[in-house]
Amino acid sequence: MGELQQRMEEQLKLEGYSYRTRKTYIQHIKLFVAYHKKDPRQLAACDVERYLLYLLDEKEVFHSYVNQSVSAIKYFYGKVLNQPLKMASFPRPKKARKLPVVLSEQEVLRILAQIRNLKHQAIIMLIYSAGLRVSEVVRLKVSDIDGDRKMLRVKAGKGAKDRYTLLSEVALETLRNYCKVYRPKEWLFEGQRKGHYSRRSVEKIMENAIKRTGIQKKASVHTLRHSFATHLLEHGTDIRYIQELLGHSNIKTTQIYTHVAKQQTEKITSPLDRIMKKGTT
């Protein structure tokens, strides 16, 4: 894989793929090649199909993982080996439709109350108040903060798209206090060494805070982004504005939050409540 891996890494980089995507695609190709133990140029479409069935039947991975593998293999054959027809008609497993986990507003407050470190507070507040991805918050620069306009610039978010999102007054005040103490120069949240704060460090902040609150939901730091969108929807924000704030290219991606927003069901009375009330009158 040495030469082919290098060619793939260079091609992905030239096409502007993020470091995380490059790393993921390379790993999928390594596993694919290791499974067959042959030069990938000698494999046919049926070999690809056999590998994907192995992932589903023996490894019992999620369909989303298999879809990711299909994308990596398709890219590898099309852009690196110049054999695009190899994967031309290969079907993808149907992706399972899962609703996002959402925290209530009170649960968000409980989590924030458990974070004492000023830097950690600023990070978690920004993620929730602006609907940021972890990869976006760690790559914020001091120059991305527009305090006068109460706006936050997110550069090269998912899909390499820039966007503006909300900068809350509470988060801005916390940021100002943080900047006075930590005095960041380039990256808004600097790591212990050179460069920006790590994704894993942010995930750990959230994990520890959730554990201390006793919240039983399977929540992660990304749950704050889901909660941001859902809470805006519940308070009457137009879904197209939410789409812009989240940086979604397709409105269908944003519409998933209509299935978890409580405003859709709060006016509906459960039949159990209705018959029990009748029984007591």
N, C-alpha and C positions, 0 to 999 in steps of 0.2 A: 504493500500500500504506500510505501515511501514516496515515490515520484507522483503517483496519482493523488495521494492525499495533499501534497504540496500544490499540485495544479488546482485541486478543488478549493483549497483554502484561498489561493490567489484569486480564482474566479469569483468566489463568493464575496471577497473583499472588494474587488473591482465593481461588482454590481450593487454595492452598498448595503449588504446584509449585516445585521448587528452581530456583535461578538457572540452573544448568546445563541443566535440562530446558527452561526458558523460552527460553533462548538457542538451543538445538537446534531446538525446534519452530518458532520464528520464522524461523530460517535455512531450514528445509525449505519453509516457505510462500513465502518470497521466491524460492527457486529454482523452485518450482512455477509461480508467477505469471509469473516472467521467461521460463519456457519457452513459455507460451501467449501472452504479450503481450496479454492481454485482462483485462477486469474478471472476477475469479473468480466473481462472482455470475451471470455469463452462461455459465459452463461446466457441462457435464453429466457424469454418471458415466463416459461413454465417454472424455471428455477426461482424466479422472483415470487411467483405465486406460491410455490412450495414453502418458501421462507416465511411469507406472511401468514400462511395457514399454521405454520409452526408457532409463530408468535401468539396466535389466537388460541390454538388448541392445547399446546404444551406449556407455553409460558403464561397463558391466560392473562395477557395484558389488555388494557382498555382499548376500545376502537380508536380513540383519539391518538393513542400511541402508534397504532398501526397506520393511521392516516399520515402521521408525521413521518413515519418510515417510508411510506409511498412517495411523499413529496421529496424526501432526501434522495431516494433511489432514482426517481424520475429526473431530478436535477442532475444527478451524477452521470446518468447515461446520456441525457440530452446535451448538457453543457460541457462536461469534462471528456466523455468518451465519444461525443458526437454520434450517438446512436439513438436518436429520439424515438424512432419507431418501436423500440424495444418495449416501451411502456405506454404506447399510444392508446391502447384500448383496455388498460387494466382498471377494473372497478375498485372503488374505495368502499370500505365498510361504512354503513350508515352510522353517523355520529349520534350518541345517546343525548337526548335533550334533558339537561339537568338545570334545575332552578338554582340561582345563587343563594348562598347563606347570607342573611341580612341581620345586622344588629339593630336593636331598637335605639332610640335616641338616649334613653336612660342607660342602656348598656354601654354606649359610647362614652357617656359622662363617667360611668364607673371605671372604665379603662383609663381614661385621662387622669382620673383622681389617683390612680395607682402609680403614675409615672412622676417621679420626683426630679430627675435630672433635667435641667433646662434645655439642653441640646436634644434630648430624647422627646421632651414635650413638644418642641418646635417641629420636629420631624413628623410625629404622629398627628399633630394638629393640622399641618399642611396637607398630609395625605388625605385626611377625612374632609377638611374644609374645601379642598380644591379637586377632589376626585382623582388623585394622582396614582400612577403605577409605582411600584417600588423602584424600578429602573429609572423612572423619571425624577423622583424626589432626590435620589443620590447624585444625579447629574445636574441638578440646579446650580446655577452660578449666581453670585451676588448681583450681577447685572440683570438677572432675570426678574428681580423684584421691582415692581412699579408701585411704590407706596402711594403716590399721589392719585393714580387712577384706580387703585385697589385691584390691580390685575397681576397675574403671574404668567410669565412666558415660559412655555414648555417647548424646548428646542428638540427637533428630531425625535419625537415620540414614536410610538409603534407605527411602522410603515414609513418611517423617516419623514413624518409630517410635523411641522411647527403649529402651535395653537396657543391661544390665550385662555385662561380659566380664572375662576374667582380667587381673590385674596381677601379673606375675611379680616375684619377689624381686630378680632380677638387674636387670630393667628399672627397678624402683622405686629401687634403690640408684643407678643411673645418673641417674635423674630427680632424686634428691636432690642429687647432685653438680652437676648441670646448674642446678638452681634456685639453689644457693648462688652460682654464678658469674654467671648471667644475670639472676636475680631477676625472673622474669616477673610481671606484675601481674594481668591478666585472662586473655588468651589464653595457653595453656601455651607455645605456640611463636609468638612475635611476629615479624612481618615487619620489614624495615629501616625501612619507614614505619609509619604507624599501621595497626592491624588485625593479622590473623593471617598466618602464613607461607603462601606460595602453593603450590598444587598442583604447579606446574611446577618450583619449587625442590626439592621432595621427589623428584619424578621424576628430576631431574638428579643428585641424590645417589646414587640407585640405579644410574642409567646409568653414572656414572663408576666406581662400586665394581665393577660387573659387568665393565666393560672392563678394569680393573686385575687382576682375578682370572683373566681368560682363559676364563671360562665361556662355552661356545658356545651354550647354550640360549637361545631367544628369550624371555628373562625380562624382566619389568618390575617396578615396585614392587608392582603388584597380585598378582604371582606369590607374594609373601610371604604374602598372605592365603590363597591356594590351598595353600601349603606348610604353614601353620599347621593348617588343617583336615585335610590328608592325614596329617601327622605325628601329630596327636591320634588319628586313626582307626587308624593303624598301631600305636599303643601301647595300644589297647584302649578308648578313650573311646567311650561310647555315642553313636551318631549323632544322637540327639535332643538330647543336651547340646550337641553341636557345632552343631546347627541353631540353638539358642538363643544361643550365643556369637556366631555369625555374623550373627544377626538375620534369618534366612531365614523367610518366612511359610509356605513350602511345603517339606515334607521332601524332595520330588523334586529340588529345587534342590541340597540338601545331598548327596543320594545320588550325584551325579556323582563324588564323591571315592572312592566304593567301586570305581570303574573304574581309578583310578590308584594306589590304596594297594597297596604291595608285599605286604602280608600275604595278599592274595587269591591270589597266584601263587608266593610263595616256597617253598611246600611241593610245588609241581608240578615234576617233573623234565622237562627238554626231551627229546624223543625222540632228538635228536642225542647228548646226553650219555649217554643210556642205551645206545645201540647202540655208541658208542665205548668205553664201559667194558666192555661184553661182549666187544668185539673184542680188548681187551688182557688178558683173563683166560684 
